[in-house]
Amino acid sequence: MLSEKDTWRYRGRLAGRTTDLPQRKAPAIAPGRVQKNTSSSIISVAILVLLGWAVFSGKKTVDPEKQNKPAEVAAVVETKASSTVKETAPEAPATKETGEKKSAPTEPQKISPPAPRAPEPEPVPVIEPAQPPAVRLSGKVSSAADGSLIAGAQLVLLYGGDQRILKSDSGGRYELPGLLPGSAGYFDLVEAKGFLGLTGRNITLPEDKPSLEVDFILQPLASLRGKIIGTGEKPVAGAGVSLRKTGKAGSRKKPGGKEEPARVLTGPGGLFEFSNIHFGPSFELQVEHLDHIDFQSEPFELLSGQQRENFNIELSPGSRIGVLLLGPDQSPRPTESISLWRFVGGKKHPWAMIGTQKTDSAGKTIFGGLKENSYSLRAGGINGTRHATRLLRVAGKQTFEQTIELEPELTISGVVRNGRGEAVEGSLVKAFRSLPELGQKENASDRSGPEGRFRIGTLGEGPYLVTVQSKGYLRHSRMIDAGREITLTLQQYGRISGQVVALATGQVVKEAEVELKDLDRQKRGQGLRLNAQGFFQSPDLLPGNYELEITAPKHTPASLDLQVGDGKNIKLVVELERTSP
């Protein structure tokens, strides 16, 4: 018989477990006994195999959840191998002959035949609608002058959300096939060299025709050629010739009111040319040259396709002014602007600006083509300098050389206060003077800051009229030389207000009339209106002496002398005595 420890060792091997008990060697066993136990073990293993087959085959259809439980099968095997382990699998009844338990008979597995599949429906054929035949778009591009066909014309067509570029062939024709009937398109532009382009033409392709013919007729542009000559018909090279429209209907204007001109320079032979001109009813030519007086033609018309030749212009000799601009340190002032003004008369604007030029690296520039007149050169006012002006009288053909020396800017600065010595913020301070010889005014301004301070710059030497004004204060003016620091004192307006009552009763005298007279300025008295409660109030008053006269029916008149100080408000109660009946 196996010992208890040998049984645990055997159990541990069968179940795949490692025992923690100490290992002992089994005692020697007789050979016959080993065979008996071996035979019993073989029978037991066979029975267990049958039981396992019953569990895995017979129970499969009954309880699918127990198909994958190898732990229970191992427990059954352990039970048959050793009497010390309890059985966990269900037991079969034992037979009388052997006393051994039979395994429960298993029911045969039922296999259901597959359900018949329904026949799949046959696909329904899709009938595509018949596509209408495509439409071809074509046409020709020709000249309005003689009807000749134009090769190489470009057509921009917007169709189907895309932009398509077409070109006319050598015969002036274009073609675009494969378009959808009934669809729409838009010719955004049709143009050709030497012709005025067309824009904005809608098309709709027909549904009952295979093609659509769309023709375009372009207006040819104009051209102008001529020659600029001087005294003795000598060609003038380097003359600037400008062609522009004079602002008639249909022309494109710039903000100044006239169309931006096209400009060319004459060559050695004095020739000029303008091609591809957008024809119109009114054009003019302007010619400029340093040694000649500027020329401006009378308005003229250019027709479609017109090629005007021999437009010759003779220029008169003019004067020239060369200018050298120096800074306060006598060094040249490059890249600074100098403007030239021409005297035109008139009281309001006696001077008209001719043009502005920049000085070169040496501080020089030239104004040419001047005719007999009075002129003014003006420069400075930036980079710490003040405005400088030079007057010139031009007679005949002359050449002048002028040097303008800029002066450093002077300032008038200071502080604005009221009569109580308090700073007045936000006061507007102006400095200006008249320059009769130039027919102009020079002015500058500044506003006082939180501490009442101001600074007016870019002033020249000499006196300026300085004015200061602020809300609630009297306007103040003084003559001040540039370069000074000053204090400007503002006076506030005063006011007189009050009520007219009866002396005896204290009741309001509604019939009273109040008149205020300015004694210092000898102004005519002004009446003050009373409200329903008998109150009156004057407007803003300058500091000074005033007289107040009050009258009322059946009451003795009253007269008061009052002095209004800086920012003083006088409040009164005027009592009138009733006259005797």
QUIZICOR-V43328 format. One record per residue. N is the residue number from 1. RES is the residue in three letters. PSI is psi in radians with two decimals (NA if undefined). OMEGA is omega in degrees with one decimal (none if undefined). Layout:
n;res;psi;omega
N;RES;PSI;OMEGA
N;RES;PSI;OMEGA
This chain:
n;res;psi;omega
1;MET;2.49;178.8
2;LEU;2.51;177.7
3;SER;2.93;-179.0
4;GLU;-0.72;-179.4
5;LYS;-0.64;177.2
6;ASP;-0.66;178.6
7;THR;-0.78;179.5
8;TRP;-0.67;177.5
9;ARG;-0.75;179.3
10;TYR;-0.73;179.3
11;ARG;-0.77;-179.7
12;GLY;-0.67;177.6
13;ARG;-0.73;-175.4
14;LEU;-0.68;-176.4
15;ALA;-0.04;179.5
16;GLY;0.40;179.7
17;ARG;2.72;176.4
18;THR;2.05;-177.7
19;THR;2.57;176.6
20;ASP;-0.03;-179.4
21;LEU;2.65;178.1
22;PRO;2.46;-178.4
23;GLN;2.33;176.6
24;ARG;2.63;176.0
25;LYS;2.41;178.2
26;ALA;2.53;176.7
27;PRO;2.74;-179.4
28;ALA;2.39;-177.4
29;ILE;2.50;178.5
30;ALA;2.61;-177.5
31;PRO;-0.73;-178.8
32;GLY;-0.72;179.4
33;ARG;-0.65;178.3
34;VAL;-0.68;-179.3
35;GLN;-0.69;179.8
36;LYS;-0.82;179.7
37;ASN;-0.61;178.9
38;THR;-0.74;178.9
39;SER;-0.73;177.7
40;SER;-0.66;179.6
41;SER;-0.68;179.7
42;ILE;-0.77;179.8
43;ILE;-0.74;-179.6
44;SER;-0.73;178.0
45;VAL;-0.70;179.2
46;ALA;-0.76;178.9
47;ILE;-0.73;179.8
48;LEU;-0.65;177.8
49;VAL;-0.77;178.3
50;LEU;-0.73;177.9
51;LEU;-0.71;178.5
52;GLY;-0.71;179.2
53;TRP;-0.67;-179.9
54;ALA;-0.70;-178.3
55;VAL;-0.76;-175.0
56;PHE;-0.34;178.9
57;SER;-0.88;-175.8
58;GLY;-0.62;-179.1
59;LYS;-0.08;-173.5
60;LYS;-0.76;-176.9
61;THR;-0.39;-176.6
62;VAL;-0.86;-176.3
63;ASP;1.57;-177.6
64;PRO;-0.40;-176.8
65;GLU;-0.30;-178.3
66;LYS;0.19;-179.2
67;GLN;-0.63;-174.1
68;ASN;1.17;177.4
69;LYS;1.28;179.8
70;PRO;-0.38;180.0
71;ALA;-0.67;179.4
72;GLU;-0.70;177.4
73;VAL;-0.77;178.0
74;ALA;-0.63;178.4
75;ALA;-0.65;177.9
76;VAL;-0.77;179.3
77;VAL;-0.71;179.4
78;GLU;-0.64;-179.3
79;THR;-0.78;179.7
80;LYS;-0.49;-178.3
81;ALA;-0.43;-177.7
82;SER;2.40;-179.5
83;SER;-0.16;-177.8
84;THR;-0.13;-178.8
85;VAL;2.35;178.5
86;LYS;2.55;178.1
87;GLU;2.44;178.4
88;THR;-0.35;179.0
89;ALA;2.70;176.6
90;PRO;2.44;-177.1
91;GLU;2.56;172.8
92;ALA;2.63;177.5
93;PRO;2.51;-179.2
94;ALA;2.61;176.5
95;THR;2.76;-179.5
96;LYS;-0.59;-173.9
97;GLU;-0.81;-172.7
98;THR;-0.30;-174.9
99;GLY;0.05;178.7
100;GLU;2.68;-178.9
101;LYS;2.33;174.8
102;LYS;2.59;175.9
103;SER;2.53;-179.6
104;ALA;2.42;-179.4
105;PRO;2.49;-178.5
106;THR;2.49;176.6
107;GLU;2.49;178.5
108;PRO;2.48;-179.5
109;GLN;2.23;178.9
110;LYS;2.26;178.8
111;ILE;1.99;-179.7
112;SER;2.40;176.8
113;PRO;2.60;178.8
114;PRO;2.52;179.5
115;ALA;2.49;180.0
116;PRO;2.38;-179.7
117;ARG;2.42;177.6
118;ALA;2.51;-179.9
119;PRO;2.39;178.5
120;GLU;2.45;179.9
121;PRO;2.56;178.6
122;GLU;2.41;179.8
123;PRO;2.45;179.0
124;VAL;2.18;-179.4
125;PRO;2.36;178.4
126;VAL;2.19;-178.6
127;ILE;1.90;178.2
128;GLU;2.37;178.2
129;PRO;2.62;-178.7
130;ALA;2.21;179.5
131;GLN;2.31;178.3
132;PRO;2.72;-179.9
133;PRO;2.51;-179.0
134;ALA;2.73;-178.6
135;VAL;2.48;178.9
136;ARG;2.23;176.6
137;LEU;2.26;-179.4
138;SER;3.01;178.4
139;GLY;-3.01;-179.5
140;LYS;2.73;178.0
141;VAL;2.18;-175.6
142;SER;2.92;-179.2
143;SER;2.42;177.5
144;ALA;-0.32;-176.8
145;ALA;-0.91;-175.9
146;ASP;0.08;179.3
147;GLY;0.09;-179.8
148;SER;2.54;-179.5
149;LEU;2.52;-174.2
150;ILE;2.02;176.5
151;ALA;2.57;177.0
152;GLY;0.23;175.4
153;ALA;2.50;-179.3
154;GLN;2.29;179.7
155;LEU;2.22;178.6
156;VAL;1.97;-177.6
157;LEU;2.23;173.0
158;LEU;2.02;-174.9
159;TYR;2.30;176.1
160;GLY;0.54;179.9
161;GLY;0.02;-179.4
162;ASP;2.82;174.9
163;GLN;2.12;-178.0
164;ARG;2.25;-178.7
165;ILE;2.12;178.9
166;LEU;2.68;176.7
167;LYS;2.45;176.0
168;SER;2.50;-178.3
169;ASP;-2.96;-178.3
170;SER;-0.40;177.7
171;GLY;0.17;178.5
172;GLY;0.22;-177.1
173;ARG;2.70;174.6
174;TYR;2.79;-177.8
175;GLU;2.46;176.5
176;LEU;1.78;180.0
177;PRO;3.10;171.5
178;GLY;0.58;179.5
179;LEU;2.70;-175.7
180;LEU;2.23;177.6
181;PRO;2.47;179.0
182;GLY;-0.13;179.4
183;SER;2.87;-176.1
184;ALA;2.72;177.6
185;GLY;3.07;-175.9
186;TYR;2.09;174.5
187;PHE;1.83;-177.2
188;ASP;-0.58;-177.5
189;LEU;2.42;170.7
190;VAL;2.08;-175.3
191;GLU;2.76;176.5
192;ALA;2.63;-179.0
193;LYS;2.27;179.6
194;GLY;0.11;-178.3
195;PHE;2.70;176.0
196;LEU;2.17;-177.1
197;GLY;2.69;176.4
198;LEU;2.55;178.3
199;THR;2.63;168.2
200;GLY;1.31;174.9
201;ARG;2.09;178.8
202;ASN;2.56;175.3
203;ILE;2.65;173.1
204;THR;2.13;-177.7
205;LEU;2.41;-176.7
206;PRO;2.72;176.6
207;GLU;-0.25;-176.3
208;ASP;0.13;-179.9
209;LYS;2.61;-177.8
210;PRO;-0.14;-175.5
211;SER;2.83;176.0
212;LEU;2.23;-179.5
213;GLU;2.10;179.4
214;VAL;2.00;-178.6
215;ASP;2.70;178.5
216;PHE;2.42;177.6
217;ILE;2.10;-176.6
218;LEU;2.47;177.4
219;GLN;2.21;178.4
220;PRO;2.52;178.3
221;LEU;2.90;-178.1
222;ALA;2.98;177.4
223;SER;2.76;-177.4
224;LEU;2.28;178.3
225;ARG;2.57;179.5
226;GLY;-2.95;-175.1
227;LYS;2.44;177.6
228;ILE;2.18;-179.1
229;ILE;2.78;177.3
230;GLY;-2.66;179.4
231;THR;2.35;-178.3
232;GLY;0.40;179.2
233;GLU;0.52;176.7
234;LYS;2.22;-179.8
235;PRO;2.44;179.5
236;VAL;1.92;177.8
237;ALA;2.62;177.8
238;GLY;0.25;176.1
239;ALA;2.41;176.6
240;GLY;2.07;-178.7
241;VAL;2.15;-178.7
242;SER;2.36;176.4
243;LEU;2.24;179.7
244;ARG;2.73;172.5
245;LYS;2.67;-174.7
246;THR;0.23;175.0
247;GLY;0.37;175.7
248;LYS;3.00;-178.3
249;ALA;2.38;177.9
250;GLY;-0.23;179.1
251;SER;2.64;176.6
252;ARG;2.15;-173.7
253;LYS;2.60;170.8
254;LYS;2.98;-175.4
255;PRO;-0.50;-179.9
256;GLY;-0.20;176.3
257;GLY;-0.20;179.8
258;LYS;2.69;-179.1
259;GLU;2.49;177.2
260;GLU;2.14;-173.8
261;PRO;2.71;167.5
262;ALA;2.43;-172.7
263;ARG;2.39;175.9
264;VAL;2.83;175.7
265;LEU;2.42;178.9
266;THR;2.57;177.6
267;GLY;-2.90;-178.5
268;PRO;-0.53;180.0
269;GLY;0.10;179.5
270;GLY;0.21;-176.0
271;LEU;2.60;173.6
272;PHE;2.76;-178.4
273;GLU;2.41;172.2
274;PHE;2.19;178.6
275;SER;2.90;179.2
276;ASN;0.91;179.9
277;ILE;2.30;173.0
278;HIS;1.78;-172.9
279;PHE;2.74;-179.2
280;GLY;3.08;-173.9
281;PRO;-0.31;-172.3
282;SER;1.95;175.8
283;PHE;2.83;172.7
284;GLU;2.63;177.0
285;LEU;2.38;174.2
286;GLN;2.39;-178.2
287;VAL;2.33;179.0
288;GLU;2.42;175.0
289;HIS;2.46;-174.3
290;LEU;-0.59;-175.7
291;ASP;0.11;-177.0
292;HIS;2.73;178.4
293;ILE;2.43;179.5
294;ASP;2.50;-178.4
295;PHE;2.45;174.1
296;GLN;2.17;-176.4
297;SER;2.92;170.7
298;GLU;2.68;179.5
299;PRO;2.48;178.4
300;PHE;2.88;-175.8
301;GLU;2.52;172.8
302;LEU;2.17;-178.5
303;LEU;2.87;177.2
304;SER;2.21;179.5
305;GLY;0.03;-178.8
306;GLN;2.36;176.5
307;GLN;1.59;-175.7
308;ARG;2.23;-176.8
309;GLU;2.86;171.9
310;ASN;0.75;174.5
311;PHE;1.48;-173.8
312;ASN;2.43;-177.6
313;ILE;2.28;177.2
314;GLU;2.23;-179.2
315;LEU;2.57;176.0
316;SER;2.54;179.6
317;PRO;2.52;-179.3
318;GLY;3.09;-179.1
319;SER;2.89;-177.2
320;ARG;2.47;177.3
321;ILE;2.08;173.2
322;GLY;2.34;-173.6
323;VAL;2.35;171.7
324;LEU;2.15;-177.6
325;LEU;2.14;179.5
326;LEU;2.59;177.0
327;GLY;-3.13;178.5
328;PRO;-0.43;178.8
329;ASP;0.22;177.8
330;GLN;0.23;176.7
331;SER;2.59;178.5
332;PRO;2.53;179.5
333;ARG;1.66;-180.0
334;PRO;2.79;173.9
335;THR;0.58;174.1
336;GLU;2.60;-174.9
337;SER;2.41;173.3
338;ILE;2.23;-179.9
339;SER;2.57;178.7
340;LEU;2.25;-178.3
341;TRP;2.50;179.9
342;ARG;2.40;-179.5
343;PHE;2.19;-178.6
344;VAL;-0.06;-178.6
345;GLY;-3.04;-177.9
346;GLY;2.71;-176.4
347;LYS;-0.68;-174.0
348;LYS;-0.84;-179.5
349;HIS;1.45;-175.7
350;PRO;-0.21;-177.6
351;TRP;2.47;178.0
352;ALA;2.31;-178.1
353;MET;2.28;177.5
354;ILE;-0.81;-178.6
355;GLY;3.02;180.0
356;THR;2.43;177.9
357;GLN;2.70;177.5
358;LYS;2.46;174.9
359;THR;2.65;178.7
360;ASP;-2.95;-177.9
361;SER;-0.41;178.2
362;ALA;0.12;179.5
363;GLY;0.39;-175.8
364;LYS;2.72;172.0
365;THR;2.93;-175.9
366;ILE;2.36;168.8
367;PHE;2.13;-177.5
368;GLY;3.12;178.3
369;GLY;0.66;-176.1
370;LEU;2.34;175.1
371;LYS;3.05;-173.7
372;GLU;2.12;-178.6
373;ASN;3.11;173.0
374;SER;2.42;-176.5
375;TYR;2.77;178.2
376;SER;2.23;174.2
377;LEU;2.32;-177.2
378;ARG;2.33;-178.4
379;ALA;3.00;177.0
380;GLY;-2.88;-178.3
381;GLY;0.03;178.4
382;ILE;2.89;176.2
383;ASN;0.76;175.6
384;GLY;0.24;178.4
385;THR;2.81;178.3
386;ARG;2.95;179.8
387;HIS;2.40;176.0
388;ALA;2.43;-176.9
389;THR;2.41;175.2
390;ARG;2.32;178.6
391;LEU;2.43;-178.8
392;LEU;2.58;173.2
393;ARG;2.07;-177.2
394;VAL;2.25;178.4
395;ALA;2.14;-179.8
396;GLY;-2.77;177.4
397;LYS;1.89;-177.5
398;GLN;2.81;173.5
399;THR;2.12;-177.8
400;PHE;2.58;172.2
401;GLU;2.07;-177.7
402;GLN;2.35;175.1
403;THR;2.17;178.9
404;ILE;2.06;177.8
405;GLU;2.04;-179.1
406;LEU;2.53;178.5
407;GLU;2.61;175.5
408;PRO;2.57;-178.8
409;GLU;2.50;173.7
410;LEU;2.79;-177.4
411;THR;2.75;167.0
412;ILE;2.06;-176.8
413;SER;2.92;179.0
414;GLY;-2.68;-176.4
415;VAL;2.59;178.3
416;VAL;2.20;179.3
417;ARG;2.83;173.4
418;ASN;-3.06;-177.4
419;GLY;-0.31;178.4
420;ARG;0.09;178.4
421;GLY;0.14;-179.0
422;GLU;2.49;177.8
423;ALA;2.43;178.9
424;VAL;1.90;-179.3
425;GLU;2.57;175.3
426;GLY;0.18;178.1
427;SER;2.42;177.8
428;LEU;2.07;-179.0
429;VAL;2.19;-179.5
430;LYS;2.55;173.7
431;ALA;2.20;179.7
432;PHE;2.81;176.0
433;ARG;2.74;178.5
434;SER;2.50;174.9
435;LEU;1.50;-174.2
436;PRO;-0.62;-177.5
437;GLU;-0.41;179.1
438;LEU;-0.13;-178.0
439;GLY;0.64;-177.0
440;GLN;2.96;177.1
441;LYS;2.48;175.0
442;GLU;2.19;-177.1
443;ASN;2.70;176.2
444;ALA;2.82;-176.2
445;SER;2.91;176.4
446;ASP;2.80;176.2
447;ARG;2.48;-179.4
448;SER;2.50;-179.1
449;GLY;-2.91;-177.2
450;PRO;-0.53;179.0
451;GLU;0.20;178.6
452;GLY;0.12;-175.4
453;ARG;2.61;178.2
454;PHE;2.83;177.2
455;ARG;2.12;179.2
456;ILE;2.08;-175.5
457;GLY;-2.96;-179.3
458;THR;0.71;179.7
459;LEU;2.68;176.0
460;GLY;-3.09;179.3
461;GLU;2.55;177.4
462;GLY;3.06;-177.7
463;PRO;2.59;175.3
464;TYR;2.55;172.5
465;LEU;2.04;-178.5
466;VAL;2.20;177.8
467;THR;2.58;177.0
468;VAL;2.39;178.5
469;GLN;2.54;-179.7
470;SER;2.62;-177.8
471;LYS;2.28;180.0
472;GLY;0.02;-178.5
473;TYR;2.75;175.9
474;LEU;2.51;174.5
475;ARG;2.40;-176.4
476;HIS;2.41;-178.5
477;SER;2.54;177.6
478;ARG;2.63;171.3
479;MET;2.16;-174.9
480;ILE;2.37;174.9
481;ASP;2.49;178.0
482;ALA;2.54;-179.6
483;GLY;0.07;-176.0
484;ARG;2.73;172.3
485;GLU;2.16;-173.2
486;ILE;2.89;172.0
487;THR;2.17;179.6
488;LEU;2.12;-177.8
489;THR;2.20;179.8
490;LEU;2.47;174.2
491;GLN;2.45;177.7
492;GLN;2.67;175.6
493;TYR;2.63;172.8
494;GLY;3.13;-177.3
495;ARG;2.58;175.8
496;ILE;2.26;178.2
497;SER;2.80;-180.0
498;GLY;-2.97;-178.7
499;GLN;2.49;179.6
500;VAL;2.10;-179.6
501;VAL;2.88;175.4
502;ALA;2.43;-177.0
503;LEU;-0.70;-173.9
504;ALA;-0.71;-172.3
505;THR;-0.35;-174.9
506;GLY;0.11;179.2
507;GLN;2.64;-179.1
508;VAL;2.36;175.3
509;VAL;1.63;-174.4
510;LYS;-0.40;-177.3
511;GLU;0.03;-175.5
512;ALA;2.60;175.3
513;GLU;2.36;-176.8
514;VAL;2.26;179.0
515;GLU;2.32;-178.8
516;LEU;2.27;179.2
517;LYS;2.40;176.1
518;ASP;1.83;-175.2
519;LEU;-0.59;-177.5
520;ASP;-0.64;-173.8
521;ARG;-0.01;176.1
522;GLN;0.74;177.5
523;LYS;2.71;177.0
524;ARG;2.42;-178.0
525;GLY;2.63;178.4
526;GLN;2.41;-179.8
527;GLY;2.48;177.9
528;LEU;2.22;-176.0
529;ARG;2.44;175.0
530;LEU;2.49;174.6
531;ASN;-3.00;-175.9
532;ALA;-0.43;179.6
533;GLN;0.12;178.0
534;GLY;0.25;-180.0
535;PHE;2.56;174.7
536;PHE;2.77;-179.7
537;GLN;2.36;179.5
538;SER;2.83;169.5
539;PRO;-3.07;176.7
540;ASP;2.30;-175.8
541;LEU;2.47;172.4
542;LEU;2.57;175.7
543;PRO;2.39;-179.2
544;GLY;-2.91;-176.6
545;ASN;2.35;-177.1
546;TYR;2.74;175.6
547;GLU;2.31;-179.7
548;LEU;2.12;178.5
549;GLU;2.27;-179.2
550;ILE;2.23;177.0
551;THR;2.68;177.0
552;ALA;2.53;177.6
553;PRO;2.41;177.4
554;LYS;0.40;177.5
555;HIS;2.63;178.4
556;THR;2.25;178.9
557;PRO;2.69;178.4
558;ALA;2.56;179.1
559;SER;2.31;-177.7
560;LEU;2.35;171.9
561;ASP;2.16;-174.9
562;LEU;2.55;176.0
563;GLN;2.09;179.8
564;VAL;2.07;178.8
565;GLY;-3.12;-179.6
566;ASP;1.95;178.6
567;GLY;0.33;-176.4
568;LYS;2.29;175.6
569;ASN;2.04;-178.6
570;ILE;2.20;178.2
571;LYS;2.28;-173.8
572;LEU;2.73;164.1
573;VAL;1.89;-176.1
574;VAL;2.11;-179.8
575;GLU;2.13;179.7
576;LEU;2.39;178.4
577;GLU;2.30;179.9
578;ARG;2.40;180.0
579;THR;2.77;178.3
580;SER;2.53;179.3
581;PRO;NA;none
